[in-house]
């Protein structure tokens, strides 16, 4: 196995890619979200690619336009279908033995794959899809759903350290009261983005796997507007948005391998 660095074309511009080689006939394309470069948060995507390739699956990562080592302007996830399609073409050219390709995306990369109806892919692995009607990188303080707020305060009340803080006066009671009131409000109806994502996924003819990190507010927002009985959903209790902890990285890799072997 080896890692190759290369450039490929996308509408007259050069995009930077990395391919972890492997002999398998099923490949994985990792799509990054926001302004994230192809190595991923804390090199998470790079590590995931190396580990998946060791199991026999070639993996391509890339910087979409305007990020990392790629040329052009970052126009956001809603306009990244061309980047994804160019990367898919590059993967098939660099690993001609590949017969099936799955795509993995976290946050708005998952949303982008849903919006483009998974064109060209046999399977989608969708992690913590972004459902808020503004760019992920611009929404530092999203309006969280009732379910997300409830989940946050429920986890605090199960934590002995938080109970001790409350008893010692270390908790802002005004803010706590505001949170309780917010948790009682009716959740707003799904926005246009969530509806478009649902329609896109319904139009996709391949397999879909939805992965949700239990401690991630983006995942909680997704659950608040999605069918909770969706059998495609798998949850990783306690995991954060980027699956940083070793046990959460292990869980993520297991889910990706399960999808690729399906």
C-alpha atoms as one frame of an Amber mdcrd trajectory, in Angstrom:
protein
   0.000   0.000   0.000   1.184   3.534  -0.698  -0.102   7.102  -0.639   0.002
   9.070  -3.884  -0.329  12.858  -4.087  -1.627  14.248  -7.387  -3.673  16.958
  -9.117  -6.797  16.511 -11.220  -9.006  18.832 -13.211 -12.340  20.369 -12.307
 -13.884  22.869 -14.719 -10.572  24.352 -15.794  -9.039  24.395 -12.307  -6.627
  22.070 -10.527  -7.740  20.196  -7.416  -5.349  18.407  -5.064  -5.963  14.769
  -4.229  -4.452  11.945  -2.183  -4.941   8.272  -2.993  -4.239   5.475  -0.530
  -3.778   2.547  -2.890  -5.233  -0.927  -2.410  -6.175  -3.796  -4.765  -9.888
  -3.959  -3.905 -12.689  -3.485  -6.427 -14.694  -1.311  -4.020 -13.324   2.176
  -3.439 -14.062   4.989  -1.011 -14.192   8.710  -1.777 -13.922  10.929   1.304
 -15.581  14.326   0.901 -14.658  17.067   3.376 -17.048  19.752   4.521 -16.776
  23.482   5.105 -13.246  24.857   4.812 -11.735  21.593   6.044  -8.742  20.300
   4.080  -8.414  16.698   2.950  -6.449  15.579   6.021  -9.551  16.301   8.112
  -9.889  17.567  11.674  -6.877  16.429  13.733  -5.780  14.406  10.625  -8.811
  12.196  11.158  -9.609  11.686   7.462  -5.976  10.929   6.650  -5.834   8.293
   9.383  -9.164   6.819   8.334  -8.015   6.557   4.713  -4.798   4.764   5.649
  -6.606   2.289   7.869  -9.345   1.540   5.311  -6.740   1.043   2.561  -4.902
  -1.482   4.717  -8.128  -3.502   4.722  -7.998  -3.638   0.902 -10.108  -0.649
  -0.209  -8.518   2.213  -2.215  -9.391   5.609  -0.721  -9.256   9.028  -2.368
  -9.431  12.329  -0.478  -9.331  15.771  -2.064  -9.467  19.499  -1.408 -12.514
  21.007  -3.056 -12.195  24.283  -4.909 -10.892  27.125  -2.768  -9.613  24.948
   0.084  -6.233  23.462   0.963  -3.996  23.015  -2.078  -6.766  23.375  -4.675
  -7.359  26.315  -6.963 -10.492  28.405  -7.284 -13.120  29.790  -4.947 -14.898
  27.863  -2.213 -18.543  28.334  -3.184 -19.961  26.201  -0.391 -21.394  22.717
  -0.126 -24.508  23.493  -2.174 -22.287  24.094  -5.219 -19.732  21.334  -4.685
 -21.311  18.640  -6.880 -18.834  19.388  -9.682 -15.884  18.914  -7.328 -17.264
  15.597  -6.079 -17.939  14.310  -9.598 -14.420  15.273 -10.720 -12.924  13.469
  -7.709 -14.994  10.372  -8.459 -13.695  10.388 -12.041 -10.134  10.752 -10.728
 -10.581   7.778  -8.380 -11.809   5.574 -11.210  -8.865   6.666 -13.393  -6.243
   6.159 -10.659  -7.682   2.788  -9.566  -9.122   1.262 -12.765  -9.917  -2.058
 -11.076 -12.617  -0.372  -8.982 -16.154  -1.480  -9.830 -18.067   0.187  -6.988
 -17.456   3.481  -5.187 -18.905   4.595  -1.859 -18.747   8.200  -0.670 -18.218
   9.272   2.933 -19.039  12.786   4.087 -19.282  14.441   7.494 -21.365  17.553
   8.267 -22.155  19.609   5.141 -20.214  17.114   2.998 -22.942  14.589   3.864
 -25.534  17.209   2.942 -23.809  17.834  -0.397 -23.918  14.122  -1.246 -27.624
  13.997  -0.444 -28.399  17.122  -2.456 -26.634  15.712  -5.547 -28.683  12.496
  -5.181 -25.493  10.427  -4.833 -24.883  10.512  -8.575 -22.242   7.996  -9.664
 -21.981   6.224  -6.315 -23.151   2.784  -5.297 -23.391   3.760  -1.633 -23.368
   6.785   0.679 -22.013   6.979   4.244 -23.539  10.116   5.735 -22.196  11.365
   9.053 -23.829  14.137  11.113 -25.577  15.769   8.132 -25.897  19.549   8.308
 -29.558  20.691   8.143 -29.426  24.387   9.050 -30.293  26.793   6.230 -27.008
  28.674   6.373 -23.382  27.595   5.838 -21.876  25.469   8.617 -18.760  27.641
   8.732 -20.848  30.817   9.222 -23.272  29.562  11.852 -21.248  29.755  15.040
 -24.380  29.916  17.203 -27.168  27.918  15.515 -30.658  27.930  17.011 -30.758
  24.448  18.509 -33.852  22.282  18.442 -35.939  21.396  21.466 -34.605  17.822
  21.316 -30.998  19.008  21.112 -31.449  21.275  24.132 -33.146  18.533  26.112
 -30.341  16.119  25.285 -27.733  18.618  26.416 -29.374  19.323  29.789 -30.222
  15.661  30.366 -26.547  14.743  29.944 -25.557  17.472  32.401 -28.034  16.261
  35.010 -26.585  12.764  34.758 -23.079  14.086  35.440 -22.191  14.152  39.178
 -19.751  17.003  38.565 -22.535  19.160  37.117 -24.796  18.364  40.094 -21.966
  19.379  42.435 -21.531  22.656  40.530 -25.244  23.377  40.847 -25.228  22.748
  44.613 -22.137  24.934  45.070 -23.632  27.826  43.136 -21.348  27.340  40.148
 -24.212  27.245  37.633 -25.767  30.332  36.052 -29.387  29.847  37.168 -30.720
  32.440  34.740 -29.134  30.626  31.828 -30.364  27.291  33.180 -33.923  28.659
  33.341 -33.657  29.934  29.774 -32.532  26.483  28.663 -35.429  24.782  30.406
 -37.908  27.181  28.785 -36.327  26.601  25.380 -36.593  22.836  25.820 -40.371
  23.191  26.264 -40.922  25.088  23.022 -42.235  23.328  19.951 -39.491  22.503
  17.469 -39.709  24.502  14.222 -40.748  22.627  11.070 -37.941  21.319   8.848
 -36.356  24.009   6.695 -35.884  23.930   2.961 -32.425  22.388   3.209 -33.630
  19.361   5.191 -36.487  18.842   2.752 -34.110  19.040  -0.231 -31.759  16.551
   1.432 -34.630  14.133   2.058 -35.755  14.399  -1.569 -32.209  13.871  -2.795
 -31.698  10.769  -0.691 -35.060   9.366  -1.802 -33.928   9.736  -5.423 -30.685
   7.837  -4.759 -30.798   4.251  -5.930 -27.918   2.835  -3.884 -27.434   1.976
  -0.226 -27.282   4.692   2.413 -25.817   4.567   5.912 -26.461   7.443   8.336
 -23.999   7.804  11.221 -24.727  10.106  14.149 -22.363  11.160  16.947 -24.325
  11.131  20.197 -22.762  14.261  21.715 -22.800  16.324  18.523 -25.347  19.147
  18.216 -25.302  18.950  14.413 -26.384  15.307  14.701 -29.044  16.255  17.241
 -30.386  18.933  14.911 -30.538  16.351  12.121 -32.486  13.932  14.314 -34.986
  16.644  15.211 -36.053  16.973  11.543 -35.598  13.367  10.413 -37.590  10.169
  10.824 -36.382   8.745  14.133 -37.408   5.275  13.008 -35.108   5.349   9.971
 -33.416   1.930  10.065 -30.364   3.316   8.266 -29.334   5.356  11.315 -26.499
   4.148  13.557 -25.537   6.112  16.674 -22.200   6.394  18.480 -22.943   7.270
  22.112 -20.824  10.089  23.511 -18.969  10.829  20.280 -18.198  14.370  19.173
 -18.530  15.800  15.677 -15.115  14.589  14.439 -14.978  11.245  16.328 -11.730
  12.290  18.008 -11.564   9.773  20.850  -9.928   6.408  20.005 -13.062   4.361
  20.747 -15.144   6.670  18.574 -12.634   6.513  15.706 -12.754   2.722  15.982
 -16.561   2.796  15.828 -16.493   5.049  12.746 -14.019   2.816  10.931 -16.124
  -0.254  11.719 -19.227   1.413  10.264 -17.375   2.447   7.102 -15.983  -1.065
   6.604 -19.423  -2.590   7.150 -20.826  -0.359   4.396 -17.973  -1.120   1.979
 -18.381  -4.864   2.524 -22.148  -4.817   2.040
